[in-house]
Amino acid sequence: MNTQITAQPKLYIGIDIHKRSWKIHCATDLFSGKSFTMPPKPELLKTYVTTHFKGHEVSIAYEAGCCGYYAHRNFEDYGWRSLVVNPADIHRKGKERFTKTDKIDAQLIARELKDGRLESITIPDVEREQLRSLFRRRNDLVKDFRRVKSYIKMQLLYFGVSIPEAFDNDHWSHKFRDWLEALTFSHPTARETLDSRMRNFRFIDKELRDVSSKLRAYCRKHYKKGLLSFT
């Protein structure tokens, strides 16, 4: 009497992703799993799965983080079910809440994936993801701009230099910038400090204007109906 397998075997892979290496944990319906470390290359994981788990239906998950979605897109191209999950959504039992290693994290992800308790975050398409990077760059420049202005005002306060009432606001007019450039101190070192901060200020100011212009132009061209406004 011949017996045939009627259900496709399933493989569950949890990954703790880092820049230099991946900690992998593979589990199936029949065994709890195996952990190992490998270089951060999706094609190497595909080779491993093809060699050791041929014919398995593959589900794979890793935590959202600094490594983005390139691995997820590769996994989907392989025909695998891939999830990128919020780290806070991974359930930890008892001591697991206080013990954190790469191996344990990979095991937890595989376990939660196997038990069907994980849901993926929304994955943006490549175009939207890269547009988001330009938004984030602008946000970083806004923070840097505010920071350097604060440093300049802190230096003036430290040395007892009063800002004229007409200039003492968030808007830095060209007249105020000229006033800063013309300030004199009892010793040249303080002037050199202010000059350095002003060079940084001018650089960030130009970068912020350039990035804002490019972002605005791109959105006007590609998102005419849902253009986001910013100043």
N, CA, C and O of each residue as an XYZ file, in Angstrom:
924
protein
N       0.851     -1.194      0.000
C       0.000      0.000      0.000
C       0.888      1.245      0.000
O       1.736      1.410      0.877
N       0.689      2.109     -0.978
C       1.469      3.332     -1.073
C       0.794      4.453     -0.296
O      -0.421      4.639     -0.360
N       1.622      5.197      0.445
C       1.103      6.363      1.174
C       1.650      7.622      0.536
O       2.797      7.652      0.089
N       0.844      8.647      0.493
C       1.240      9.915     -0.101
C       0.975     11.058      0.885
O      -0.012     11.055      1.621
N       1.872     12.016      0.874
C       1.687     13.200      1.705
C       0.692     14.120      1.008
O       0.919     14.551     -0.123
N      -0.406     14.417      1.687
C      -1.465     15.226      1.071
C      -1.347     16.700      1.428
O      -1.919     17.544      0.737
N      -0.625     17.027      2.482
C      -0.480     18.420      2.896
C       0.967     18.848      2.700
O       1.896     18.107      3.022
N       1.143     20.035      2.176
C       2.497     20.544      1.960
C       3.136     20.899      3.297
O       2.542     21.627      4.092
N       4.341     20.392      3.553
C       5.005     20.736      4.823
C       5.304     22.231      4.886
O       5.523     22.877      3.861
N       5.309     22.764      6.090
C       5.487     24.205      6.274
C       6.768     24.489      7.052
O       7.128     23.777      7.989
N       7.437     25.549      6.629
C       8.661     26.004      7.280
C       8.450     27.418      7.791
O       7.949     28.280      7.070
N       8.837     27.650      9.043
C       8.699     28.971      9.660
C      10.098     29.479     10.022
O      10.855     28.807     10.722
N      10.421     30.669      9.535
C      11.756     31.224      9.741
C      11.645     32.559     10.462
O      10.965     33.475      9.996
N      12.316     32.660     11.598
C      12.436     33.932     12.302
C      13.845     34.460     12.137
O      14.810     33.705     12.254
N      13.973     35.748     11.867
C      15.294     36.341     11.654
C      15.478     37.535     12.584
O      14.600     38.388     12.704
N      16.627     37.578     13.233
C      17.047     38.787     13.932
C      18.092     39.444     13.032
O      19.231     38.987     12.942
N      17.686     40.512     12.377
C      18.499     41.120     11.329
C      19.429     42.188     11.884
O      19.027     43.052     12.663
N      20.679     42.104     11.461
C      21.666     43.133     11.772
C      22.465     43.445     10.511
O      22.358     42.752      9.499
N      23.254     44.487     10.595
C      24.026     44.930      9.438
C      25.012     43.863      8.978
O      25.117     43.602      7.780
N      25.738     43.242      9.908
C      26.832     42.340      9.553
C      26.447     40.873      9.539
O      27.163     40.057      8.958
N      25.335     40.516     10.163
C      24.951     39.100     10.205
C      23.466     38.967     10.520
O      22.835     39.893     11.030
N      22.925     37.795     10.206
C      21.553     37.444     10.557
C      21.582     36.232     11.466
O      22.307     35.269     11.216
N      20.786     36.290     12.525
C      20.566     35.108     13.345
C      19.259     34.481     12.865
O      18.208     35.122     12.894
N      19.330     33.236     12.430
C      18.196     32.546     11.817
C      17.696     31.445     12.740
O      18.487     30.747     13.375
N      16.371     31.297     12.810
C      15.791     30.134     13.480
C      14.742     29.539     12.554
O      13.779     30.206     12.174
N      14.940     28.271     12.197
C      14.010     27.561     11.313
C      13.240     26.520     12.115
O      13.828     25.762     12.885
N      11.934     26.488     11.933
C      11.093     25.514     12.618
C      10.042     24.987     11.641
O       9.656     25.682     10.701
N       9.584     23.762     11.867
C       8.516     23.182     11.054
C       7.418     22.686     11.981
O       7.497     22.838     13.200
N       6.403     22.096     11.390
C       5.332     21.526     12.198
C       5.803     20.307     12.981
O       5.160     19.901     13.949
N       6.935     19.717     12.559
C       7.380     18.470     13.159
C       8.523     18.625     14.150
O       8.729     17.739     14.980
N       9.273     19.722     14.091
C      10.342     19.900     15.064
C      10.472     21.362     15.454
O      10.102     22.264     14.702
N      11.012     21.574     16.660
C      11.008     22.912     17.253
C      11.944     23.870     16.554
O      11.721     25.081     16.571
N      12.998     23.340     15.935
C      13.796     24.235     15.119
C      15.281     24.186     15.356
O      15.780     23.505     16.252
N      15.975     24.941     14.515
C      17.429     25.026     14.553
C      17.840     26.473     14.358
O      17.287     27.180     13.516
N      18.827     26.913     15.155
C      19.315     28.285     15.041
C      20.729     28.293     14.486
O      21.529     27.402     14.770
N      21.023     29.315     13.688
C      22.365     29.472     13.148
C      22.544     30.912     12.694
O      21.582     31.672     12.588
N      23.789     31.268     12.430
C      24.127     32.613     11.979
C      24.617     32.548     10.544
O      25.296     31.600     10.147
N      24.261     33.579      9.761
C      24.690     33.614      8.371
C      24.919     35.055      7.945
O      24.428     35.976      8.599
N      25.662     35.268      6.855
C      25.841     36.629      6.339
C      24.502     37.229      5.923
O      23.575     36.488      5.595
N      24.381     38.550      5.929
C      23.097     39.206      5.632
C      22.781     39.243      4.132
O      22.702     40.315      3.531
N      22.605     38.073      3.548
C      22.336     37.980      2.111
C      21.143     37.064      1.869
O      21.230     35.864      2.129
N      20.024     37.608      1.374
C      18.829     36.783      1.162
C      19.075     35.568      0.275
O      18.485     34.510      0.499
N      19.948     35.708     -0.739
C      20.175     34.599     -1.654
C      20.824     33.406     -0.947
O      20.593     32.263     -1.341
N      21.624     33.650      0.083
C      22.225     32.545      0.828
C      21.165     31.793      1.634
O      21.217     30.569      1.758
N      20.217     32.531      2.171
C      19.125     31.876      2.901
C      18.267     31.064      1.948
O      17.816     29.974      2.299
N      18.038     31.576      0.759
C      17.273     30.818     -0.232
C      17.972     29.509     -0.570
O      17.331     28.463     -0.670
N      19.294     29.569     -0.745
C      20.056     28.356     -1.041
C      19.937     27.346      0.093
O      19.776     26.149     -0.149
N      20.016     27.832      1.336
C      19.886     26.949      2.497
C      18.511     26.284      2.530
O      18.403     25.077      2.746
N      17.474     27.071      2.316
C      16.109     26.525      2.356
C      15.897     25.515      1.225
O      15.311     24.453      1.437
N      16.372     25.847      0.038
C      16.219     24.944     -1.101
C      16.939     23.626     -0.849
O      16.462     22.566     -1.255
N      18.083     23.691     -0.182
C      18.880     22.485      0.080
C      18.279     21.619      1.178
O      18.226     20.397      1.042
N      17.830     22.234      2.255
C      17.416     21.473      3.442
C      15.905     21.351      3.620
O      15.439     20.485      4.361
N      15.146     22.196      2.960
C      13.687     22.163      3.144
C      12.973     22.237      1.796
O      12.018     22.996      1.627
N      13.435     21.464      0.869
C      12.852     21.464     -0.466
C      11.383     21.034     -0.396
O      11.039     20.053      0.264
N      10.531     21.786     -1.087
C       9.112     21.444     -1.125
C       8.298     22.008      0.016
O       7.092     21.773      0.081
N       8.926     22.750      0.925
C       8.192     23.337      2.042
C       7.554     24.670      1.642
O       8.086     25.421      0.824
N       6.412     24.929      2.240
C       5.795     26.255      2.127
C       6.451     27.155      3.177
O       6.390     26.873      4.374
N       7.073     28.230      2.719
C       7.918     29.030      3.601
C       7.196     30.292      4.077
O       6.645     31.045      3.274
N       7.209     30.511      5.392
C       6.774     31.776      5.990
C       7.967     32.325      6.759
O       8.658     31.588      7.461
N       8.200     33.622      6.621
C       9.390     34.218      7.212
C       9.034     35.584      7.795
O       8.165     36.279      7.270
N       9.699     35.961      8.870
C       9.395     37.245      9.510
C      10.647     37.807     10.162
O      11.531     37.070     10.598
N      10.699     39.128     10.215
C      11.748     39.820     10.971
C      11.197     41.148     11.461
O      10.173     41.627     10.975
N      11.892     41.738     12.432
C      11.433     42.985     13.026
C      11.764     44.181     12.143
O      12.828     44.235     11.527
N      10.846     45.135     12.088
C      11.105     46.384     11.372
C      12.233     47.128     12.076
O      12.311     47.153     13.304
N      13.105     47.734     11.273
C      14.229     48.454     11.872
C      15.063     49.146     10.825
O      14.575     49.499      9.752
N      16.328     49.337     11.148
C      17.213     50.144     10.308
C      17.545     49.483      8.975
O      18.006     50.161      8.057
N      17.325     48.185      8.847
C      17.700     47.486      7.613
C      16.622     47.542      6.534
O      16.804     46.991      5.449
N      15.515     48.193      6.818
C      14.531     48.449      5.778
C      13.802     47.214      5.284
O      13.582     46.257      6.027
N      13.429     47.259      3.997
C      12.544     46.240      3.439
C      13.150     45.473      2.275
O      12.448     44.714      1.607
N      14.456     45.658      2.017
C      15.037     44.986      0.854
C      14.975     43.465      1.010
O      14.723     42.749      0.041
N      15.209     42.967      2.252
C      15.140     41.528      2.482
C      13.718     41.019      2.256
O      13.521     39.975      1.634
N      12.736     41.750      2.757
C      11.330     41.380      2.575
C      10.981     41.261      1.090
O      10.311     40.313      0.680
N      11.426     42.206      0.304
C      11.115     42.182     -1.129
C      11.779     40.991     -1.816
O      11.193     40.387     -2.715
N      12.988     40.654     -1.399
C      13.643     39.468     -1.946
C      12.892     38.196     -1.575
O      12.703     37.312     -2.410
N      12.465     38.109     -0.321
C      11.741     36.914      0.124
C      10.437     36.737     -0.655
O      10.080     35.623     -1.039
N       9.739     37.835     -0.883
C       8.506     37.738     -1.656
C       8.784     37.321     -3.091
O       7.993     36.592     -3.689
N       9.898     37.774     -3.650
C      10.279     37.353     -5.005
C      10.543     35.852     -5.067
O      10.371     35.234     -6.118
N      10.962     35.261     -3.944
C      11.191     33.815     -3.899
C       9.884     33.035     -3.776
O       9.885     31.805     -3.822
N       8.775     33.748     -3.619
C       7.489     33.083     -3.447
C       7.167     32.749     -2.000
O       6.237     31.991     -1.726
N       7.935     33.312     -1.073
C       7.687     33.072      0.346
C       6.684     34.077      0.900
O       6.541     35.186      0.383
N       6.001     33.671      1.951
C       5.147     34.602      2.700
C       6.045     35.349      3.677
O       6.641     34.740      4.564
N       6.143     36.661      3.518
C       7.082     37.446      4.314
C       6.349     38.502      5.116
O       5.459     39.182      4.605
N       6.735     38.634      6.390
C       6.161     39.632      7.280
C       7.282     40.478      7.888
O       8.319     39.959      8.301
N       7.051     41.782      7.931
C       7.914     42.688      8.691
C       7.067     43.173      9.863
O       6.034     43.812      9.662
N       7.500     42.874     11.078
C       6.625     43.055     12.225
C       7.133     44.141     13.173
O       8.328     44.424     13.249
N       6.198     44.724     13.876
C       6.515     45.684     14.933
C       7.104     44.914     16.120
O       6.465     43.989     16.621
N       8.308     45.273     16.581
C       8.906     44.541     17.714
C       7.995     44.454     18.934
O       8.036     43.468     19.670
N       7.172     45.480     19.153
C       6.287     45.483     20.325
C       5.178     44.445     20.204
O       4.543     44.109     21.204
N       4.931     43.929     18.996
C       3.861     42.956     18.791
C       4.302     41.519     19.049
O       3.481     40.603     18.998
N       5.578     41.313     19.323
C       6.083     39.965     19.565
C       5.866     39.611     21.039
O       6.444     40.231     21.931
N       5.037     38.620     21.272
C       4.659     38.242     22.643
C       5.818     37.531     23.333
O       6.421     36.616     22.772
N       6.118     37.955     24.539
C       7.172     37.331     25.339
C       6.576     36.779     26.624
O       5.782     37.436     27.297
N       6.975     35.560     26.947
C       6.461     34.900     28.136
C       7.478     34.953     29.268
O       8.676     34.783     29.044
N       6.997     35.190     30.481
C       7.825     35.075     31.667
C       9.192     35.716     31.549
O       9.310     36.924     31.346
N      10.239     34.884     31.681
C      11.613     35.357     31.675
C      12.023     35.908     30.314
O      13.013     36.634     30.217
N      11.288     35.578     29.276
C      11.621     36.088     27.942
C      11.551     37.611     27.902
O      12.192     38.242     27.062
N      10.781     38.196     28.800
C      10.659     39.649     28.838
C      11.947     40.323     29.303
O      12.195     41.491     29.006
N      12.757     39.568     30.036
C      13.965     40.151     30.636
C      15.255     39.598     30.030
O      16.341     40.098     30.327
N      15.148     38.586     29.196
C      16.312     37.988     28.554
C      16.242     38.252     27.059
O      15.314     37.813     26.379
N      17.225     38.968     26.564
C      17.191     39.343     25.150
C      18.544     39.064     24.499
O      19.544     39.702     24.829
N      18.566     38.112     23.578
C      19.735     37.851     22.749
C      19.259     37.688     21.312
O      18.065     37.525     21.061
N      20.184     37.733     20.387
C      19.806     37.571     18.982
C      19.157     36.211     18.742
O      18.172     36.107     18.012
N      19.710     35.180     19.355
C      19.171     33.826     19.181
C      17.755     33.725     19.726
O      16.863     33.184     19.072
N      17.556     34.255     20.935
C      16.219     34.205     21.538
C      15.218     34.986     20.706
O      14.088     34.537     20.514
N      15.621     36.160     20.207
C      14.720     36.966     19.386
C      14.302     36.212     18.132
O      13.127     36.227     17.765
N      15.252     35.553     17.469
C      14.926     34.784     16.263
C      13.973     33.636     16.596
O      13.042     33.360     15.839
N      14.206     32.967     17.730
C      13.331     31.875     18.149
C      11.922     32.370     18.445
O      10.943     31.725     18.072
N      11.821     33.509     19.111
C      10.502     34.062     19.430
C       9.732     34.416     18.170
O       8.537     34.139     18.067
N      10.421     35.032     17.209
C       9.750     35.405     15.967
C       9.243     34.160     15.244
O       8.117     34.144     14.746
N      10.079     33.112     15.185
C       9.661     31.866     14.529
C       8.476     31.237     15.248
O       7.541     30.754     14.609
N       8.514     31.243     16.580
C       7.414     30.660     17.362
C       6.105     31.406     17.139
O       5.066     30.794     16.894
N       6.165     32.751     17.226
C       4.957     33.544     17.037
C       4.437     33.424     15.609
O       3.228     33.436     15.379
N       5.347     33.310     14.663
C       4.946     33.117     13.272
C       4.244     31.770     13.096
O       3.211     31.678     12.433
N       4.811     30.748     13.690
C       4.237     29.398     13.614
C       2.861     29.333     14.268
O       1.968     28.635     13.789
N       2.702     30.071     15.370
C       1.422     30.062     16.092
C       0.388     31.006     15.483
O      -0.748     31.071     15.953
N       0.776     31.734     14.442
C      -0.170     32.604     13.748
C      -0.517     33.877     14.481
O      -1.601     34.426     14.284
N       0.392     34.368     15.334
C       0.103     35.549     16.130
C       0.759     36.821     15.593
O       0.672     37.871     16.231
N       1.402     36.746     14.449
C       2.091     37.916     13.921
C       1.337     38.532     12.742
O       0.765     37.828     11.909
N       1.353     39.850     12.697
C       0.814     40.593     11.566
C       1.872     41.564     11.062
O       2.607     42.161     11.849
N       1.941     41.713      9.764
C       2.949     42.590      9.180
C       2.517     44.047      9.253
O       1.331     44.364      9.167
N       3.493     44.922      9.412
C       3.206     46.340      9.245
C       2.953     46.603      7.766
O       3.208     45.739      6.927
N       2.455     47.787      7.447
C       2.233     48.140      6.050
C       3.573     48.439      5.379
O       4.350     49.262      5.864
N       3.832     47.775      4.280
C       5.099     47.948      3.563
C       4.878     48.926      2.405
O       4.076     48.649      1.513
N       5.573     50.055      2.408
C       5.417     50.998      1.290
C       6.090     50.471      0.037
O       7.027     49.677      0.113
N       5.604     50.919     -1.129
C       6.321     50.553     -2.344
C       7.636     51.325     -2.395
O       7.855     52.252     -1.614
N       8.507     50.933     -3.321
C       9.852     51.504     -3.360
C       9.812     53.008     -3.595
O      10.559     53.759     -2.968
N       8.940     53.446     -4.499
C       8.861     54.877     -4.812
C       8.447     55.684     -3.590
O       9.036     56.726     -3.305
N       7.430     55.206     -2.861
C       6.966     55.913     -1.673
C       8.018     55.864     -0.555
O       8.201     56.834      0.181
N       8.693     54.735     -0.442
C       9.724     54.603      0.581
C      10.863     55.602      0.361
O      11.358     56.212      1.309
N      11.271     55.759     -0.895
C      12.372     56.669     -1.176
C      11.931     58.127     -1.098
O      12.734     58.996     -0.759
N      10.667     58.406     -1.406
C      10.140     59.745     -1.181
C      10.133     60.058      0.313
O      10.445     61.177      0.720
N       9.778     59.073      1.117
C       9.777     59.248      2.568
C      11.172     59.607      3.078
O      11.312     60.371      4.033
N      12.199     59.053      2.440
C      13.564     59.366      2.874
C      13.878     60.844      2.677
O      14.616     61.429      3.470
N      13.319     61.459      1.619
C      13.555     62.887      1.400
C      12.788     63.718      2.423
O      13.289     64.745      2.880
N      11.581     63.291      2.789
C      10.843     63.956      3.865
C      11.637     63.902      5.169
O      11.734     64.893      5.893
N      12.196     62.743      5.451
C      12.948     62.586      6.698
C      14.216     63.430      6.681
O      14.612     63.991      7.703
N      14.848     63.514      5.515
C      16.031     64.370      5.421
C      15.657     65.814      5.717
O      16.390     66.511      6.419
N      14.525     66.273      5.191
C      14.089     67.634      5.472
C      13.808     67.818      6.965
O      14.169     68.844      7.541
N      13.171     66.839      7.587
C      12.897     66.937      9.026
C      14.197     67.023      9.831
O      14.285     67.771     10.805
N      15.198     66.253      9.413
C      16.496     66.310     10.104
C      17.116     67.696      9.967
O      17.682     68.227     10.923
N      17.009     68.276      8.782
C      17.577     69.610      8.564
C      16.845     70.665      9.381
O      17.464     71.597      9.894
N      15.533     70.521      9.503
C      14.768     71.464     10.333
C      15.260     71.405     11.776
O      15.426     72.441     12.419
N      15.493     70.199     12.283
C      15.999     70.050     13.653
C      17.396     70.647     13.779
O      17.695     71.330     14.759
N      18.251     70.392     12.787
C      19.605     70.949     12.821
C      19.577     72.474     12.759
O      20.371     73.147     13.416
N      18.651     73.008     11.960
C      18.532     74.455     11.811
C      18.148     75.101     13.146
O      18.729     76.109     13.549
N      17.177     74.517     13.814
C      16.763     75.039     15.115
C      17.895     74.915     16.127
O      18.089     75.795     16.965
N      18.641     73.815     16.043
C      19.712     73.580     17.006
C      20.836     74.603     16.851
O      21.312     75.152     17.845
N      21.263     74.863     15.618
C      22.377     75.797     15.427
C      21.960     77.215     15.797
O      22.776     77.975     16.320
N      20.718     77.586     15.538
C      20.236     78.900     15.965
C      20.245     79.006     17.488
O      20.575     80.050     18.050
N      19.876     77.905     18.146
C      19.884     77.900     19.605
C      21.305     78.035     20.141
O      21.535     78.738     21.125
N      22.265     77.357     19.492
C      23.665     77.455     19.924
C      24.191     78.878     19.804
O      24.912     79.360     20.678
N      23.825     79.541     18.721
C      24.293     80.920     18.525
C      23.723     81.834     19.598
O      24.443     82.659     20.160
N      22.440     81.694     19.882
C      21.833     82.520     20.919
C      22.405     82.204     22.301
O      22.538     83.091     23.143
N      22.740     80.942     22.524
C      23.333     80.556     23.799
C      24.716     81.206     23.971
O      25.082     81.622     25.070
N      25.476     81.286     22.868
C      26.787     81.922     22.954
C      26.651     83.403     23.289
O      27.401     83.933     24.109
N      25.690     84.066     22.649
C      25.480     85.485     22.935
C      25.072     85.689     24.393
O      25.559     86.597     25.066
N      24.168     84.827     24.868
C      23.723     84.930     26.253
C      24.885     84.702     27.217
O      25.021     85.409     28.216
N      25.718     83.715     26.912
C      26.841     83.370     27.786
C      27.811     84.539     27.936
O      28.341     84.778     29.021
N      28.040     85.266     26.839
C      28.986     86.388     26.881
C      28.301     87.729     27.164
O      28.921     88.788     27.066
N      27.029     87.667     27.511
C      26.332     88.881     27.910
C      26.012     89.817     26.771
O      25.910     91.026     26.980
N      25.851     89.290     25.565
C      25.523     90.113     24.407
C      24.007     90.130     24.247
O      23.395     89.079     24.057
N      23.397     91.304     24.322
C      21.945     91.428     24.201
C      21.540     91.543     22.738
O      22.134     92.302     21.972
N      20.530     90.787     22.367
C      20.008     90.859     21.004
C      19.023     92.020     20.927
O      18.142     92.126     21.779
N      19.148     92.886     19.936
C      18.174     93.977     19.786
C      16.751     93.453     19.715
O      16.489     92.408     19.120
N      15.843     94.184     20.322
C      14.441     93.729     20.395
C      13.855     93.437     19.026
O      13.052     92.515     18.881
N      14.241     94.202     18.028
C      13.698     94.003     16.679
C      14.111     92.662     16.082
O      13.442     92.140     15.191
N      15.227     92.102     16.582
C      15.739     90.844     16.037
C      15.447     89.637     16.925
O      15.677     88.498     16.519
N      14.951     89.876     18.111
C      14.786     88.804     19.087
C      13.494     88.026     18.835
O      12.531     88.140     19.593
N      13.486     87.234     17.762
C      12.338     86.394     17.406
C      12.845     85.196     16.605
O      14.045     85.056     16.372
N      11.919     84.338     16.189
C      12.311     83.112     15.482
C      12.728     83.362     14.037
O      13.415     82.534     13.438
N      12.323     84.480     13.483
C      12.691     84.784     12.103
C      14.024     85.522     12.062
O      14.162     86.607     12.627
N      14.989     84.931     11.397
C      16.314     85.529     11.311
C      16.446     86.262      9.973
O      16.771     85.663      8.948
N      16.191     87.537     10.009
C      16.271     88.348      8.781
C      17.728     88.542      8.365
O      18.653     88.253      9.124
N      17.907     89.039      7.141
C      19.260     89.312      6.667
C      19.917     90.419      7.497
O      21.134     90.421      7.685
N      19.116     91.344      7.986
C      19.672     92.392      8.837
C      20.212     91.813     10.148
O      21.259     92.236     10.638
N      19.487     90.842     10.705
C      19.967     90.207     11.930
C      21.239     89.415     11.663
O      22.154     89.415     12.487
N      21.302     88.748     10.533
C      22.504     87.987     10.189
C      23.693     88.941      9.998
O      24.811     88.646     10.418
N      23.432     90.078      9.362
C      24.509     91.072      9.206
C      24.967     91.589     10.569
O      26.159     91.808     10.783
N      24.026     91.782     11.485
C      24.363     92.242     12.829
C      25.259     91.221     13.537
O      26.219     91.589     14.214
N      24.933     89.930     13.372
C      25.758     88.882     13.964
C      27.163     88.883     13.374
O      28.150     88.718     14.091
N      27.239     89.072     12.063
C      28.541     89.076     11.391
C      29.402     90.245     11.856
O      30.629     90.152     11.845
N      28.772     91.341     12.262
C      29.523     92.542     12.642
C      29.873     92.598     14.122
O      30.574     93.514     14.552
N      29.400     91.637     14.909
C      29.675     91.647     16.342
C      31.177     91.553     16.611
O      31.908     90.869     15.895
N      31.610     92.236     17.631
C      33.005     92.147     18.072
C      33.060     91.673     19.509
O      32.160     91.936     20.306
N      34.152     90.957     19.828
C      34.365     90.455     21.175
C      35.731     90.944     21.663
O      36.559     91.400     20.875
N      35.947     90.842     22.946
C      37.211     91.329     23.507
C      38.400     90.495     23.060
O      39.535     90.972     23.059
N      38.142     89.257     22.681
C      39.215     88.387     22.192
C      38.743     87.680     20.921
O      37.554     87.394     20.787
N      39.659     87.394     19.980
C      39.261     86.830     18.679
C      38.714     85.409     18.752
O      38.017     84.973     17.836
N      39.015     84.683     19.822
C      38.562     83.293     19.897
C      37.037     83.179     19.923
O      36.470     82.273     19.312
N      36.375     84.096     20.629
C      34.915     84.079     20.666
C      34.344     84.399     19.287
O      33.332     83.832     18.876
N      35.001     85.310     18.580
C      34.565     85.649     17.225
C      34.727     84.446     16.289
O      33.879     84.201     15.431
N      35.832     83.695     16.465
C      36.052     82.500     15.648
C      34.974     81.448     15.933
O      34.514     80.748     15.031
N      34.589     81.358     17.189
C      33.525     80.415     17.537
C      32.224     80.790     16.842
O      31.551     79.937     16.262
N      31.876     82.063     16.904
C      30.647     82.521     16.262
C      30.739     82.370     14.746
O      29.756     82.006     14.102
N      31.904     82.646     14.172
C      32.084     82.477     12.720
C      31.852     81.030     12.308
O      31.221     80.762     11.286
N      32.362     80.107     13.101
C      32.168     78.686     12.803
C      30.693     78.313     12.843
O      30.194     77.599     11.974
N      29.999     78.813     13.877
C      28.566     78.522     13.981
C      27.788     79.168     12.834
O      26.817     78.589     12.347
N      28.198     80.348     12.403
C      27.514     81.009     11.296
C      27.739     80.274      9.982
O      26.844     80.209      9.140
N      28.937     79.720      9.808
C      29.166     78.911      8.601
C      28.256     77.692      8.597
O      27.684     77.328      7.570
N      28.133     77.075      9.755
C      27.232     75.926      9.876
C      25.795     76.345      9.627
O      25.046     75.641      8.950
N      25.409     77.492     10.174
C      24.064     78.024      9.974
C      23.773     78.237      8.487
O      22.717     77.838      7.996
N      24.708     78.866      7.773
C      24.493     79.146      6.349
C      24.405     77.857      5.532
O      23.606     77.755      4.601
N      25.235     76.878      5.890
C      25.197     75.599      5.177
C      23.843     74.904      5.359
O      23.230     74.457      4.390
N      23.391     74.820      6.600
C      22.113     74.153      6.874
C      20.960     74.909      6.240
O      20.028     74.304      5.712
N      21.023     76.233      6.293
C      19.983     77.061      5.682
C      19.863     76.764      4.193
O      18.758     76.611      3.672
N      20.997     76.685      3.511
C      20.986     76.400      2.069
C      20.488     74.981      1.786
O      19.691     74.769      0.871
N      20.963     74.006      2.580
C      20.520     72.631      2.390
C      19.019     72.501      2.599
O      18.340     71.815      1.834
N      18.499     73.153      3.626
C      17.072     73.083      3.913
C      16.262     73.679      2.769
O      15.234     73.123      2.382
N      16.707     74.783      2.236
C      15.995     75.400      1.122
C      16.054     74.518     -0.118
O      15.052     74.366     -0.817
N      17.215     73.936     -0.398
C      17.366     73.086     -1.585
C      16.516     71.825     -1.484
O      15.816     71.463     -2.429
N      16.581     71.161     -0.333
C      15.808     69.924     -0.157
C      14.311     70.218     -0.194
O      13.546     69.452     -0.780
N      13.885     71.317      0.423
C      12.464     71.687      0.411
C      11.988     71.961     -1.016
O      10.878     71.581     -1.387
N      12.818     72.611     -1.804
C      12.446     72.909     -3.187
C      12.312     71.639     -4.003
O      11.365     71.489     -4.776
N      13.265     70.715     -3.834
C      13.209     69.450     -4.578
C      12.005     68.612     -4.155
O      11.350     67.993     -4.994
N      11.718     68.594     -2.868
C      10.580     67.835     -2.365
C       9.276     68.423     -2.872
O       8.379     67.690     -3.287
N       9.170     69.733     -2.840
C       7.962     70.406     -3.315
C       7.755     70.168     -4.813
O       6.633     69.918     -5.254
N       8.823     70.244     -5.582
C       8.722     70.045     -7.031
C       8.307     68.614     -7.358
O       7.496     68.391     -8.257
N       8.858     67.648     -6.633
C       8.513     66.242     -6.895
C       7.050     65.972     -6.560
O       6.347     65.305     -7.320
N       6.593     66.491     -5.423
C       5.203     66.265     -5.017
C       4.229     66.938     -5.982
O       3.177     66.377     -6.290
N       4.568     68.126     -6.457
C       3.693     68.802     -7.409
C       3.570     68.012     -8.706
O       2.516     68.010     -9.341
N       4.633     67.352     -9.092
C       4.630     66.603    -10.343
C       3.916     65.268    -10.218
O       3.193     64.855    -11.125
N       4.121     64.587     -9.084
C       3.627     63.213     -8.959
C       2.421     63.064     -8.042
O       1.749     62.033     -8.068
N       2.137     64.080     -7.230
C       1.025     63.988     -6.289
C       0.181     65.263     -6.355
O      -0.022     65.930     -5.341
N      -0.295     65.586     -7.518
C      -1.022     66.827     -7.720
C      -2.297     66.901     -6.884
O      -2.646     67.960     -6.363
N      -2.990     65.768     -6.760
C      -4.252     65.782     -6.039
C      -4.069     65.749     -4.532
O      -4.893     66.289     -3.793
N      -2.978     65.111     -4.062
C      -2.792     64.968     -2.627
C      -1.512     65.617     -2.161
O      -0.806     65.061     -1.320
N      -1.199     66.786     -2.693
C       0.039     67.476     -2.367
C       0.071     67.863     -0.897
O      -0.852     68.492     -0.381
N       1.138     67.479     -0.243
C       1.329     67.862      1.159
C       1.974     69.241      1.204
O       2.955     69.496      0.506
N       1.430     70.117      2.014
C       1.985     71.459      2.107
C       2.933     71.563      3.282
O       2.667     70.986      4.336
N       4.018     72.274      3.129
C       4.946     72.530      4.200
C       5.694     73.810      3.886
O       5.735     74.251      2.738
N       6.277     74.394      4.893
C       7.018     75.628      4.699
C       8.455     75.438      5.133
O       9.254     76.370      5.048
